Amino acid sequence: TPAQLALAWLLAQKPWIVPIPGTTKLHRLEENLGGAAIELTADDLRDITSAASKIEIQGARYPEHLQRLVGR
């Protein structure tokens, strides 16, 4: 599933990265755990990175009034 692929990608980034997905449903927990069984190849990771780099970010991270508070 997309969630499993996202979790597998996170696990493949660095050995100390531990995703903590939230859920309230048992079937989603079981689905999320399935992400640990997915082993992405170097080609998979390259393809994901390539696709993600083509996404154009739209808008600011925070509304302007909250952005002014960042780094204070």
PDB file of N, CA, C and O in Angstrom:
ATOM      1  N   THR A   1       0.848  -1.184   0.000  1.00  0.00           N
ATOM      2  CA  THR A   1       0.000   0.000   0.000  1.00  0.00           C
ATOM      3  C   THR A   1       0.891   1.244   0.000  1.00  0.00           C
ATOM      4  O   THR A   1       2.082   1.138   0.290  1.00  0.00           O
ATOM      5  N   PRO A   2       0.345   2.411  -0.316  1.00  0.00           N
ATOM      6  CA  PRO A   2       1.152   3.632  -0.245  1.00  0.00           C
ATOM      7  C   PRO A   2       1.749   3.865   1.147  1.00  0.00           C
ATOM      8  O   PRO A   2       2.890   4.312   1.268  1.00  0.00           O
ATOM      9  N   ALA A   3       0.984   3.563   2.186  1.00  0.00           N
ATOM     10  CA  ALA A   3       1.505   3.741   3.552  1.00  0.00           C
ATOM     11  C   ALA A   3       2.697   2.826   3.805  1.00  0.00           C
ATOM     12  O   ALA A   3       3.686   3.248   4.404  1.00  0.00           O
ATOM     13  N   GLN A   4       2.610   1.591   3.359  1.00  0.00           N
ATOM     14  CA  GLN A   4       3.717   0.650   3.544  1.00  0.00           C
ATOM     15  C   GLN A   4       4.953   1.113   2.787  1.00  0.00           C
ATOM     16  O   GLN A   4       6.068   1.020   3.301  1.00  0.00           O
ATOM     17  N   LEU A   5       4.763   1.609   1.571  1.00  0.00           N
ATOM     18  CA  LEU A   5       5.909   2.099   0.797  1.00  0.00           C
ATOM     19  C   LEU A   5       6.544   3.308   1.466  1.00  0.00           C
ATOM     20  O   LEU A   5       7.768   3.428   1.506  1.00  0.00           O
ATOM     21  N   ALA A   6       5.713   4.208   1.992  1.00  0.00           N
ATOM     22  CA  ALA A   6       6.249   5.380   2.683  1.00  0.00           C
ATOM     23  C   ALA A   6       7.059   4.970   3.908  1.00  0.00           C
ATOM     24  O   ALA A   6       8.137   5.512   4.149  1.00  0.00           O
ATOM     25  N   LEU A   7       6.551   4.029   4.672  1.00  0.00           N
ATOM     26  CA  LEU A   7       7.275   3.559   5.854  1.00  0.00           C
ATOM     27  C   LEU A   7       8.553   2.821   5.463  1.00  0.00           C
ATOM     28  O   LEU A   7       9.582   2.976   6.120  1.00  0.00           O
ATOM     29  N   ALA A   8       8.495   2.024   4.404  1.00  0.00           N
ATOM     30  CA  ALA A   8       9.692   1.320   3.927  1.00  0.00           C
ATOM     31  C   ALA A   8      10.743   2.321   3.472  1.00  0.00           C
ATOM     32  O   ALA A   8      11.934   2.128   3.715  1.00  0.00           O
ATOM     33  N   TRP A   9      10.305   3.392   2.812  1.00  0.00           N
ATOM     34  CA  TRP A   9      11.248   4.425   2.357  1.00  0.00           C
ATOM     35  C   TRP A   9      11.916   5.087   3.564  1.00  0.00           C
ATOM     36  O   TRP A   9      13.129   5.293   3.568  1.00  0.00           O
ATOM     37  N   LEU A  10      11.127   5.418   4.581  1.00  0.00           N
ATOM     38  CA  LEU A  10      11.708   6.019   5.783  1.00  0.00           C
ATOM     39  C   LEU A  10      12.725   5.088   6.429  1.00  0.00           C
ATOM     40  O   LEU A  10      13.809   5.523   6.817  1.00  0.00           O
ATOM     41  N   LEU A  11      12.385   3.821   6.544  1.00  0.00           N
ATOM     42  CA  LEU A  11      13.298   2.845   7.150  1.00  0.00           C
ATOM     43  C   LEU A  11      14.592   2.707   6.361  1.00  0.00           C
ATOM     44  O   LEU A  11      15.633   2.388   6.935  1.00  0.00           O
ATOM     45  N   ALA A  12      14.540   2.942   5.051  1.00  0.00           N
ATOM     46  CA  ALA A  12      15.723   2.792   4.200  1.00  0.00           C
ATOM     47  C   ALA A  12      16.651   4.004   4.252  1.00  0.00           C
ATOM     48  O   ALA A  12      17.766   3.940   3.734  1.00  0.00           O
ATOM     49  N   GLN A  13      16.217   5.101   4.861  1.00  0.00           N
ATOM     50  CA  GLN A  13      17.016   6.322   4.835  1.00  0.00           C
ATOM     51  C   GLN A  13      18.270   6.236   5.710  1.00  0.00           C
ATOM     52  O   GLN A  13      19.381   6.450   5.225  1.00  0.00           O
ATOM     53  N   LYS A  14      18.102   5.934   6.951  1.00  0.00           N
ATOM     54  CA  LYS A  14      19.215   5.844   7.908  1.00  0.00           C
ATOM     55  C   LYS A  14      18.853   4.792   8.946  1.00  0.00           C
ATOM     56  O   LYS A  14      17.674   4.612   9.250  1.00  0.00           O
ATOM     57  N   PRO A  15      19.841   4.096   9.494  1.00  0.00           N
ATOM     58  CA  PRO A  15      19.516   3.036  10.461  1.00  0.00           C
ATOM     59  C   PRO A  15      18.903   3.564  11.758  1.00  0.00           C
ATOM     60  O   PRO A  15      18.247   2.807  12.473  1.00  0.00           O
ATOM     61  N   TRP A  16      19.099   4.833  12.073  1.00  0.00           N
ATOM     62  CA  TRP A  16      18.565   5.370  13.321  1.00  0.00           C
ATOM     63  C   TRP A  16      17.190   6.030  13.151  1.00  0.00           C
ATOM     64  O   TRP A  16      16.616   6.515  14.126  1.00  0.00           O
ATOM     65  N   ILE A  17      16.666   6.053  11.937  1.00  0.00           N
ATOM     66  CA  ILE A  17      15.327   6.603  11.721  1.00  0.00           C
ATOM     67  C   ILE A  17      14.292   5.526  12.031  1.00  0.00           C
ATOM     68  O   ILE A  17      14.317   4.433  11.465  1.00  0.00           O
ATOM     69  N   VAL A  18      13.395   5.856  12.932  1.00  0.00           N
ATOM     70  CA  VAL A  18      12.337   4.924  13.323  1.00  0.00           C
ATOM     71  C   VAL A  18      10.994   5.633  13.139  1.00  0.00           C
ATOM     72  O   VAL A  18      10.624   6.481  13.951  1.00  0.00           O
ATOM     73  N   PRO A  19      10.268   5.289  12.080  1.00  0.00           N
ATOM     74  CA  PRO A  19       8.964   5.925  11.891  1.00  0.00           C
ATOM     75  C   PRO A  19       7.993   5.514  12.996  1.00  0.00           C
ATOM     76  O   PRO A  19       8.005   4.373  13.459  1.00  0.00           O
ATOM     77  N   ILE A  20       7.171   6.445  13.399  1.00  0.00           N
ATOM     78  CA  ILE A  20       6.161   6.162  14.416  1.00  0.00           C
ATOM     79  C   ILE A  20       4.798   6.522  13.821  1.00  0.00           C
ATOM     80  O   ILE A  20       4.290   7.622  14.041  1.00  0.00           O
ATOM     81  N   PRO A  21       4.213   5.597  13.073  1.00  0.00           N
ATOM     82  CA  PRO A  21       2.909   5.897  12.482  1.00  0.00           C
ATOM     83  C   PRO A  21       1.809   5.823  13.538  1.00  0.00           C
ATOM     84  O   PRO A  21       1.834   4.965  14.420  1.00  0.00           O
ATOM     85  N   GLY A  22       0.871   6.713  13.434  1.00  0.00           N
ATOM     86  CA  GLY A  22      -0.247   6.694  14.372  1.00  0.00           C
ATOM     87  C   GLY A  22      -1.461   6.028  13.745  1.00  0.00           C
ATOM     88  O   GLY A  22      -1.687   6.140  12.540  1.00  0.00           O
ATOM     89  N   THR A  23      -2.224   5.348  14.548  1.00  0.00           N
ATOM     90  CA  THR A  23      -3.456   4.734  14.075  1.00  0.00           C
ATOM     91  C   THR A  23      -4.350   4.412  15.257  1.00  0.00           C
ATOM     92  O   THR A  23      -3.889   4.274  16.390  1.00  0.00           O
ATOM     93  N   THR A  24      -5.623   4.296  14.972  1.00  0.00           N
ATOM     94  CA  THR A  24      -6.568   3.860  16.002  1.00  0.00           C
ATOM     95  C   THR A  24      -7.254   2.559  15.602  1.00  0.00           C
ATOM     96  O   THR A  24      -8.103   2.042  16.328  1.00  0.00           O
ATOM     97  N   LYS A  25      -6.879   2.046  14.453  1.00  0.00           N
ATOM     98  CA  LYS A  25      -7.528   0.839  13.937  1.00  0.00           C
ATOM     99  C   LYS A  25      -6.518  -0.303  13.810  1.00  0.00           C
ATOM    100  O   LYS A  25      -5.416  -0.115  13.294  1.00  0.00           O
ATOM    101  N   LEU A  26      -6.904  -1.473  14.280  1.00  0.00           N
ATOM    102  CA  LEU A  26      -6.021  -2.633  14.255  1.00  0.00           C
ATOM    103  C   LEU A  26      -5.593  -2.981  12.833  1.00  0.00           C
ATOM    104  O   LEU A  26      -4.427  -3.309  12.612  1.00  0.00           O
ATOM    105  N   HIS A  27      -6.496  -2.918  11.876  1.00  0.00           N
ATOM    106  CA  HIS A  27      -6.118  -3.291  10.510  1.00  0.00           C
ATOM    107  C   HIS A  27      -5.107  -2.312   9.923  1.00  0.00           C
ATOM    108  O   HIS A  27      -4.298  -2.702   9.080  1.00  0.00           O
ATOM    109  N   ARG A  28      -5.134  -1.052  10.349  1.00  0.00           N
ATOM    110  CA  ARG A  28      -4.121  -0.089   9.887  1.00  0.00           C
ATOM    111  C   ARG A  28      -2.772  -0.363  10.553  1.00  0.00           C
ATOM    112  O   ARG A  28      -1.728  -0.198   9.921  1.00  0.00           O
ATOM    113  N   LEU A  29      -2.784  -0.773  11.804  1.00  0.00           N
ATOM    114  CA  LEU A  29      -1.545  -1.151  12.478  1.00  0.00           C
ATOM    115  C   LEU A  29      -0.899  -2.322  11.757  1.00  0.00           C
ATOM    116  O   LEU A  29       0.306  -2.317  11.505  1.00  0.00           O
ATOM    117  N   GLU A  30      -1.702  -3.327  11.427  1.00  0.00           N
ATOM    118  CA  GLU A  30      -1.177  -4.487  10.705  1.00  0.00           C
ATOM    119  C   GLU A  30      -0.638  -4.078   9.337  1.00  0.00           C
ATOM    120  O   GLU A  30       0.400  -4.570   8.896  1.00  0.00           O
ATOM    121  N   GLU A  31      -1.351  -3.176   8.675  1.00  0.00           N
ATOM    122  CA  GLU A  31      -0.883  -2.669   7.380  1.00  0.00           C
ATOM    123  C   GLU A  31       0.459  -1.954   7.542  1.00  0.00           C
ATOM    124  O   GLU A  31       1.391  -2.195   6.776  1.00  0.00           O
ATOM    125  N   ASN A  32       0.553  -1.073   8.545  1.00  0.00           N
ATOM    126  CA  ASN A  32       1.794  -0.332   8.775  1.00  0.00           C
ATOM    127  C   ASN A  32       2.959  -1.266   9.076  1.00  0.00           C
ATOM    128  O   ASN A  32       4.067  -1.045   8.586  1.00  0.00           O
ATOM    129  N   LEU A  33       2.730  -2.291   9.862  1.00  0.00           N
ATOM    130  CA  LEU A  33       3.797  -3.242  10.174  1.00  0.00           C
ATOM    131  C   LEU A  33       4.315  -3.931   8.918  1.00  0.00           C
ATOM    132  O   LEU A  33       5.484  -4.311   8.854  1.00  0.00           O
ATOM    133  N   GLY A  34       3.455  -4.091   7.923  1.00  0.00           N
ATOM    134  CA  GLY A  34       3.873  -4.689   6.661  1.00  0.00           C
ATOM    135  C   GLY A  34       4.932  -3.874   5.946  1.00  0.00           C
ATOM    136  O   GLY A  34       5.659  -4.410   5.110  1.00  0.00           O
ATOM    137  N   GLY A  35       5.032  -2.602   6.253  1.00  0.00           N
ATOM    138  CA  GLY A  35       6.060  -1.765   5.644  1.00  0.00           C
ATOM    139  C   GLY A  35       7.467  -2.202   6.005  1.00  0.00           C
ATOM    140  O   GLY A  35       8.404  -1.990   5.235  1.00  0.00           O
ATOM    141  N   ALA A  36       7.620  -2.811   7.172  1.00  0.00           N
ATOM    142  CA  ALA A  36       8.939  -3.285   7.603  1.00  0.00           C
ATOM    143  C   ALA A  36       9.408  -4.476   6.781  1.00  0.00           C
ATOM    144  O   ALA A  36      10.603  -4.769   6.739  1.00  0.00           O
ATOM    145  N   ALA A  37       8.485  -5.158   6.131  1.00  0.00           N
ATOM    146  CA  ALA A  37       8.845  -6.336   5.325  1.00  0.00           C
ATOM    147  C   ALA A  37       9.234  -5.965   3.894  1.00  0.00           C
ATOM    148  O   ALA A  37       9.707  -6.810   3.135  1.00  0.00           O
ATOM    149  N   ILE A  38       9.033  -4.699   3.533  1.00  0.00           N
ATOM    150  CA  ILE A  38       9.359  -4.268   2.171  1.00  0.00           C
ATOM    151  C   ILE A  38      10.809  -3.815   2.130  1.00  0.00           C
ATOM    152  O   ILE A  38      11.206  -2.926   2.884  1.00  0.00           O
ATOM    153  N   GLU A  39      11.596  -4.416   1.259  1.00  0.00           N
ATOM    154  CA  GLU A  39      12.994  -4.022   1.081  1.00  0.00           C
ATOM    155  C   GLU A  39      13.113  -3.297  -0.249  1.00  0.00           C
ATOM    156  O   GLU A  39      12.996  -3.909  -1.311  1.00  0.00           O
ATOM    157  N   LEU A  40      13.342  -2.010  -0.189  1.00  0.00           N
ATOM    158  CA  LEU A  40      13.485  -1.223  -1.406  1.00  0.00           C
ATOM    159  C   LEU A  40      14.905  -1.365  -1.942  1.00  0.00           C
ATOM    160  O   LEU A  40      15.873  -1.296  -1.184  1.00  0.00           O
ATOM    161  N   THR A  41      15.024  -1.562  -3.244  1.00  0.00           N
ATOM    162  CA  THR A  41      16.341  -1.675  -3.873  1.00  0.00           C
ATOM    163  C   THR A  41      16.924  -0.284  -4.086  1.00  0.00           C
ATOM    164  O   THR A  41      16.227   0.720  -3.937  1.00  0.00           O
ATOM    165  N   ALA A  42      18.191  -0.233  -4.430  1.00  0.00           N
ATOM    166  CA  ALA A  42      18.827   1.046  -4.747  1.00  0.00           C
ATOM    167  C   ALA A  42      18.109   1.715  -5.915  1.00  0.00           C
ATOM    168  O   ALA A  42      17.948   2.936  -5.926  1.00  0.00           O
ATOM    169  N   ASP A  43      17.677   0.928  -6.893  1.00  0.00           N
ATOM    170  CA  ASP A  43      16.920   1.483  -8.021  1.00  0.00           C
ATOM    171  C   ASP A  43      15.584   2.057  -7.554  1.00  0.00           C
ATOM    172  O   ASP A  43      15.175   3.125  -8.007  1.00  0.00           O
ATOM    173  N   ASP A  44      14.909   1.353  -6.655  1.00  0.00           N
ATOM    174  CA  ASP A  44      13.642   1.856  -6.110  1.00  0.00           C
ATOM    175  C   ASP A  44      13.854   3.206  -5.430  1.00  0.00           C
ATOM    176  O   ASP A  44      13.108   4.156  -5.665  1.00  0.00           O
ATOM    177  N   LEU A  45      14.877   3.276  -4.590  1.00  0.00           N
ATOM    178  CA  LEU A  45      15.156   4.510  -3.854  1.00  0.00           C
ATOM    179  C   LEU A  45      15.516   5.643  -4.803  1.00  0.00           C
ATOM    180  O   LEU A  45      15.106   6.785  -4.597  1.00  0.00           O
ATOM    181  N   ARG A  46      16.281   5.328  -5.841  1.00  0.00           N
ATOM    182  CA  ARG A  46      16.636   6.341  -6.840  1.00  0.00           C
ATOM    183  C   ARG A  46      15.387   6.844  -7.558  1.00  0.00           C
ATOM    184  O   ARG A  46      15.228   8.047  -7.761  1.00  0.00           O
ATOM    185  N   ASP A  47      14.505   5.928  -7.940  1.00  0.00           N
ATOM    186  CA  ASP A  47      13.272   6.312  -8.635  1.00  0.00           C
ATOM    187  C   ASP A  47      12.376   7.180  -7.751  1.00  0.00           C
ATOM    188  O   ASP A  47      11.792   8.156  -8.222  1.00  0.00           O
ATOM    189  N   ILE A  48      12.272   6.827  -6.484  1.00  0.00           N
ATOM    190  CA  ILE A  48      11.459   7.613  -5.553  1.00  0.00           C
ATOM    191  C   ILE A  48      12.054   9.003  -5.378  1.00  0.00           C
ATOM    192  O   ILE A  48      11.327   9.997  -5.403  1.00  0.00           O
ATOM    193  N   THR A  49      13.371   9.082  -5.201  1.00  0.00           N
ATOM    194  CA  THR A  49      14.037  10.370  -5.045  1.00  0.00           C
ATOM    195  C   THR A  49      13.858  11.227  -6.287  1.00  0.00           C
ATOM    196  O   THR A  49      13.601  12.426  -6.187  1.00  0.00           O
ATOM    197  N   SER A  50      13.991  10.615  -7.451  1.00  0.00           N
ATOM    198  CA  SER A  50      13.814  11.339  -8.708  1.00  0.00           C
ATOM    199  C   SER A  50      12.394  11.884  -8.828  1.00  0.00           C
ATOM    200  O   SER A  50      12.203  13.044  -9.192  1.00  0.00           O
ATOM    201  N   ALA A  51      11.412  11.061  -8.528  1.00  0.00           N
ATOM    202  CA  ALA A  51      10.016  11.502  -8.619  1.00  0.00           C
ATOM    203  C   ALA A  51       9.725  12.611  -7.606  1.00  0.00           C
ATOM    204  O   ALA A  51       9.048  13.586  -7.931  1.00  0.00           O
ATOM    205  N   ALA A  52      10.231  12.466  -6.389  1.00  0.00           N
ATOM    206  CA  ALA A  52       9.980  13.465  -5.351  1.00  0.00           C
ATOM    207  C   ALA A  52      10.633  14.797  -5.689  1.00  0.00           C
ATOM    208  O   ALA A  52      10.099  15.853  -5.352  1.00  0.00           O
ATOM    209  N   SER A  53      11.785  14.757  -6.351  1.00  0.00           N
ATOM    210  CA  SER A  53      12.485  16.000  -6.687  1.00  0.00           C
ATOM    211  C   SER A  53      11.740  16.818  -7.733  1.00  0.00           C
ATOM    212  O   SER A  53      12.021  18.005  -7.902  1.00  0.00           O
ATOM    213  N   LYS A  54      10.802  16.207  -8.432  1.00  0.00           N
ATOM    214  CA  LYS A  54      10.030  16.913  -9.463  1.00  0.00           C
ATOM    215  C   LYS A  54       8.775  17.579  -8.902  1.00  0.00           C
ATOM    216  O   LYS A  54       8.078  18.292  -9.624  1.00  0.00           O
ATOM    217  N   ILE A  55       8.487  17.355  -7.637  1.00  0.00           N
ATOM    218  CA  ILE A  55       7.303  17.947  -7.014  1.00  0.00           C
ATOM    219  C   ILE A  55       7.608  19.397  -6.655  1.00  0.00           C
ATOM    220  O   ILE A  55       8.570  19.682  -5.942  1.00  0.00           O
ATOM    221  N   GLU A  56       6.785  20.299  -7.152  1.00  0.00           N
ATOM    222  CA  GLU A  56       6.966  21.713  -6.838  1.00  0.00           C
ATOM    223  C   GLU A  56       6.154  22.045  -5.587  1.00  0.00           C
ATOM    224  O   GLU A  56       4.941  21.838  -5.544  1.00  0.00           O
ATOM    225  N   ILE A  57       6.842  22.562  -4.575  1.00  0.00           N
ATOM    226  CA  ILE A  57       6.183  22.919  -3.323  1.00  0.00           C
ATOM    227  C   ILE A  57       5.369  24.191  -3.544  1.00  0.00           C
ATOM    228  O   ILE A  57       5.867  25.160  -4.117  1.00  0.00           O
ATOM    229  N   GLN A  58       4.141  24.186  -3.098  1.00  0.00           N
ATOM    230  CA  GLN A  58       3.241  25.323  -3.236  1.00  0.00           C
ATOM    231  C   GLN A  58       2.959  25.920  -1.863  1.00  0.00           C
ATOM    232  O   GLN A  58       2.648  25.198  -0.915  1.00  0.00           O
ATOM    233  N   GLY A  59       3.067  27.217  -1.764  1.00  0.00           N
ATOM    234  CA  GLY A  59       2.702  27.898  -0.526  1.00  0.00           C
ATOM    235  C   GLY A  59       3.773  27.812   0.543  1.00  0.00           C
ATOM    236  O   GLY A  59       4.793  27.141   0.383  1.00  0.00           O
ATOM    237  N   ALA A  60       3.518  28.498   1.617  1.00  0.00           N
ATOM    238  CA  ALA A  60       4.448  28.545   2.741  1.00  0.00           C
ATOM    239  C   ALA A  60       4.161  27.398   3.703  1.00  0.00           C
ATOM    240  O   ALA A  60       3.086  26.798   3.684  1.00  0.00           O
ATOM    241  N   ARG A  61       5.143  27.114   4.536  1.00  0.00           N
ATOM    242  CA  ARG A  61       4.969  26.039   5.516  1.00  0.00           C
ATOM    243  C   ARG A  61       3.949  26.417   6.581  1.00  0.00           C
ATOM    244  O   ARG A  61       3.131  25.598   7.000  1.00  0.00           O
ATOM    245  N   TYR A  62       4.015  27.679   7.011  1.00  0.00           N
ATOM    246  CA  TYR A  62       3.112  28.162   8.051  1.00  0.00           C
ATOM    247  C   TYR A  62       2.390  29.409   7.549  1.00  0.00           C
ATOM    248  O   TYR A  62       2.881  30.082   6.642  1.00  0.00           O
ATOM    249  N   PRO A  63       1.229  29.726   8.126  1.00  0.00           N
ATOM    250  CA  PRO A  63       0.607  31.015   7.822  1.00  0.00           C
ATOM    251  C   PRO A  63       1.564  32.137   8.244  1.00  0.00           C
ATOM    252  O   PRO A  63       2.372  31.959   9.155  1.00  0.00           O
ATOM    253  N   GLU A  64       1.467  33.279   7.586  1.00  0.00           N
ATOM    254  CA  GLU A  64       2.420  34.368   7.812  1.00  0.00           C
ATOM    255  C   GLU A  64       2.533  34.758   9.285  1.00  0.00           C
ATOM    256  O   GLU A  64       3.641  34.971   9.777  1.00  0.00           O
ATOM    257  N   HIS A  65       1.413  34.856   9.995  1.00  0.00           N
ATOM    258  CA  HIS A  65       1.467  35.288  11.399  1.00  0.00           C
ATOM    259  C   HIS A  65       2.205  34.274  12.282  1.00  0.00           C
ATOM    260  O   HIS A  65       2.787  34.658  13.297  1.00  0.00           O
ATOM    261  N   LEU A  66       2.192  33.000  11.916  1.00  0.00           N
ATOM    262  CA  LEU A  66       2.941  31.999  12.679  1.00  0.00           C
ATOM    263  C   LEU A  66       4.393  31.916  12.222  1.00  0.00           C
ATOM    264  O   LEU A  66       5.278  31.643  13.033  1.00  0.00           O
ATOM    265  N   GLN A  67       4.648  32.144  10.952  1.00  0.00           N
ATOM    266  CA  GLN A  67       6.018  32.113  10.432  1.00  0.00           C
ATOM    267  C   GLN A  67       6.879  33.150  11.140  1.00  0.00           C
ATOM    268  O   GLN A  67       8.065  32.919  11.373  1.00  0.00           O
ATOM    269  N   ARG A  68       6.284  34.299  11.486  1.00  0.00           N
ATOM    270  CA  ARG A  68       7.043  35.348  12.189  1.00  0.00           C
ATOM    271  C   ARG A  68       7.537  34.876  13.557  1.00  0.00           C
ATOM    272  O   ARG A  68       8.486  35.443  14.097  1.00  0.00           O
ATOM    273  N   LEU A  69       6.914  33.859  14.115  1.00  0.00           N
ATOM    274  CA  LEU A  69       7.308  33.355  15.433  1.00  0.00           C
ATOM    275  C   LEU A  69       8.422  32.310  15.363  1.00  0.00           C
ATOM    276  O   LEU A  69       9.017  31.968  16.385  1.00  0.00           O
ATOM    277  N   VAL A  70       8.700  31.811  14.177  1.00  0.00           N
ATOM    278  CA  VAL A  70       9.714  30.771  14.011  1.00  0.00           C
ATOM    279  C   VAL A  70      11.105  31.360  14.242  1.00  0.00           C
ATOM    280  O   VAL A  70      11.445  32.405  13.687  1.00  0.00           O
ATOM    281  N   GLY A  71      11.899  30.687  15.058  1.00  0.00           N
ATOM    282  CA  GLY A  71      13.283  31.098  15.296  1.00  0.00           C
ATOM    283  C   GLY A  71      13.433  32.233  16.283  1.00  0.00           C
ATOM    284  O   GLY A  71      14.515  32.810  16.396  1.00  0.00           O
ATOM    285  N   ARG A  72      12.392  32.562  16.991  1.00  0.00           N
ATOM    286  CA  ARG A  72      12.477  33.661  17.960  1.00  0.00           C
ATOM    287  C   ARG A  72      13.047  33.188  19.260  1.00  0.00           C
ATOM    288  O   ARG A  72      13.192  33.977  20.194  1.00  0.00           O
TER     289      ARG A  72
END
